[in-house]
Amino acid sequence: MIIPLSVLFMEENPKRKKVLWTLLFVGMALSLYYSYCLVCYSVTPRINGFHIKYYNNFPKSLAMVAFTLYVIVTITPLFISSIKRTHIMGTIMFLSCLVTGIFYTQYLTSVWCFFAAMMSCVIFWILRDARRKFRLGKISI
């Protein structure tokens, strides 16, 4: 939910904003679903092979659908955005998800979160440039 929301706040193109609103609503529904699961089902994290493995009893029938929607809502806004360099962030996120899914499937949550923390540098780089553009725009007005 946070990624579509933050990209939506920065986006200026009306057509792209409509798609981002849709992704935001899907993200909100997904957040409600995961919140429900966290409240109603147990989650037990355990250290396993230098990684954190989360054991849960969430409904298995919705697990793949929820994860697929999560990946779409998290990565797609970065490719829809007209903001400079967000496509780079989207590519890095997609590749990190792919690598995590292939090599660390049972530790997907913790390893992908680790990659997300490492991507904070890319977020800083994108926002730094956006901030410079904003300042220059204010000066020329």
MOFEN-V501325 format. One line per field, one symbol per residue. ss: DSSP state (A for helix, B for strand, O for the rest). phi: phi as a letter, one per 30 degrees, with the letter a starting at -180 (. if undefined). psi: psi as a letter, one per 30 degrees, with the letter a starting at -180 (. if undefined). A space follows every 10 residues. Layout:
ss=???
phi=???
psi=???
This chain:
ss=OAAAAAAAAA OOOAAAAAAA AAAAAAAAAA AAAAAAAAAA OOBBBBBBOO BBBBBBOOOA AAAAAAAAAA AAAAAAAAAA OOOOOAAAAA AAAAAAAAAA AAAOAAAAAA AAAAAAAAOA AAAAAAAAAA AAAAAAAAAO O
phi=.ddddddedc dcdddddddd dddddddddd dddddedddc bdbbdbdbhi bccccbcded dcedddddde ddddceeddd dcdeiddddd dddddddddd ddcbedcedd ddddddddde dddedddddd dddddddddd d
psi=eeeeeeeeef kfkeeeeeee eeeeeeeeee eeeeeeeeef lkkjkkkjhg lkkjklhljf ffeeeeeeee eeeeeeeffe kgkkffeeee eeeeeeeeee eefhefgeee eeeeeeeffe eeeeeeeeee eeeeeeeeef .
